[in-house]
Amino acid sequence: MGRNSQRRRLARTGRKNSVSPPDLSEVSRARAAKRLRADIAAWLEVPSSGPGRSFIEGEHPSDPTMVWGILMHWLVAAREQISEEQARDAVNWVSDALGIHHDDLLYAAGLIGHPDAPNVTLNEGVEHYGEDALTFVLYMLLLSGALVATVGNGDPDWLRQFDIKT
């Protein structure tokens, strides 16, 4: 049955179309999360290369605030399911894969419950990485990928369990 036929039938019966249009913010969030998982997947194939940047580059980059929210939610939600030892393993994995000093990672690793992370506010953690907030986003992405590598058996879809539900 064509679209016009459905409209005429619904008009005759007095019923309104029960299918609501998709929430564009939800679609955009799902697209951004998919890009982040794809960047993590590509990174895990060659850990020394670091994560990709398709989520902020290209024709249709993701909204930086949305990326921030997705990563923050993934990490804070993961903290509820992982142990302190797994948080340590994630930081060690990033350090080993990319040569990043542990102290640089620890300000962001508080989000996943790393026992050695300083007790700082989110703003203090962001300020630690400098004026460019994208640096903190990068550290959140690094930790998300490290959790996939160490806890999620290398499967970026492991992060889906932490997606924001509306």
ROSEFI-880840 format. One line per 4 residues: number of its first residue (from 1); for each residue x, y, z of C-alpha. Coordinates in pm, whole numbers. Layout:
! residues N
NUM = X/Y/Z; ...;
! end
This chain:
! residues 166
1 = 0/0/0; 145/337/-101; 198/633/128; -97/827/-19;
5 = -327/525/14; -234/495/381; -305/865/438; -647/842/269;
9 = -735/530/472; -628/698/795; -823/1013/704; -1140/806/643;
13 = -1112/619/970; -1020/930/1169; -707/771/1313; -383/957/1322;
17 = -60/804/1212; 66/621/1522; 427/623/1407; 606/927/1540;
21 = 902/1071/1355; 1245/971/1485; 1409/1189/1746; 1690/1355/1553;
25 = 1906/1397/1862; 1876/1023/1927; 1971/946/1567; 2265/1185/1589;
29 = 2378/1034/1920; 2359/682/1776; 2559/792/1472; 2827/955/1692;
33 = 2852/645/1914; 2886/426/1605; 3169/645/1474; 3345/631/1810;
37 = 3319/251/1820; 3450/235/1460; 3749/453/1552; 3819/228/1849;
41 = 3794/-83/1629; 4041/61/1378; 4274/165/1659; 4272/-179/1819;
45 = 4388/-333/1491; 4712/-130/1526; 4729/-12/1890; 5045/195/1841;
49 = 4863/414/1584; 4624/570/1834; 4252/621/1783; 4105/763/1465;
53 = 3934/1097/1444; 3638/1029/1215; 3402/1144/1488; 3535/1502/1467;
57 = 3658/1518/1108; 3508/1463/766; 3197/1593/593; 2961/1544/887;
61 = 3156/1563/1214; 2975/1473/1534; 2873/1745/1776; 3162/1779/2025;
65 = 2923/1809/2317; 2752/1488/2214; 3087/1309/2182; 3182/1435/2529;
69 = 2853/1307/2672; 2880/965/2507; 3236/906/2625; 3162/1038/2974;
73 = 2859/811/3002; 3049/506/2876; 3327/554/3129; 3113/636/3431;
77 = 2874/350/3353; 3166/111/3301; 3303/209/3643; 2997/43/3796;
81 = 3087/-290/3632; 3465/-306/3642; 3706/-364/3927; 3988/-136/4036;
85 = 4228/-392/3890; 4053/-369/3552; 4079/11/3569; 4453/-28/3635;
89 = 4482/-273/3344; 4313/-22/3110; 4554/257/3208; 4851/21/3171;
93 = 4726/-89/2829; 4708/270/2700; 5046/348/2851; 5204/41/2690;
97 = 5032/88/2352; 5099/460/2311; 5378/538/2556; 5165/785/2752;
101 = 5286/840/3107; 5054/700/3377; 5026/1036/3554; 4885/1193/3238;
105 = 4616/927/3220; 4520/930/3586; 4323/1256/3582; 4082/1102/3331;
109 = 4106/753/3486; 3915/875/3789; 3607/836/3568; 3657/459/3560;
113 = 3743/427/3927; 4120/393/3905; 4235/371/4269; 4538/597/4213;
117 = 4347/872/4036; 4358/1206/4217; 4042/1316/4394; 3962/1614/4172;
121 = 3652/1771/4027; 3572/1723/3660; 3673/2085/3593; 4008/2032/3764;
125 = 4062/1720/3556; 3985/1906/3233; 4209/2198/3336; 4493/1954/3398;
129 = 4503/1879/3024; 4519/2246/2922; 4291/2493/2753; 4182/2265/2470;
133 = 3890/2057/2600; 3944/1820/2308; 4251/1687/2489; 4032/1559/2772;
137 = 3796/1406/2514; 4094/1227/2361; 4188/1082/2702; 3829/964/2750;
141 = 3846/798/2407; 4178/636/2500; 4029/493/2817; 3717/371/2633;
145 = 3936/188/2382; 4153/49/2659; 3846/-90/2835; 3739/-254/2509;
149 = 4086/-406/2474; 4121/-525/2833; 3767/-595/2954; 3559/-615/2636;
153 = 3769/-881/2462; 3857/-638/2183; 3494/-598/2073; 3390/-230/2050;
157 = 3025/-338/2065; 3094/-417/2432; 3044/-42/2484; 2683/-61/2361;
161 = 2571/-178/2704; 2669/169/2832; 2491/367/2562; 2259/641/2683;
165 = 1905/508/2687; 1616/747/2632;
! end
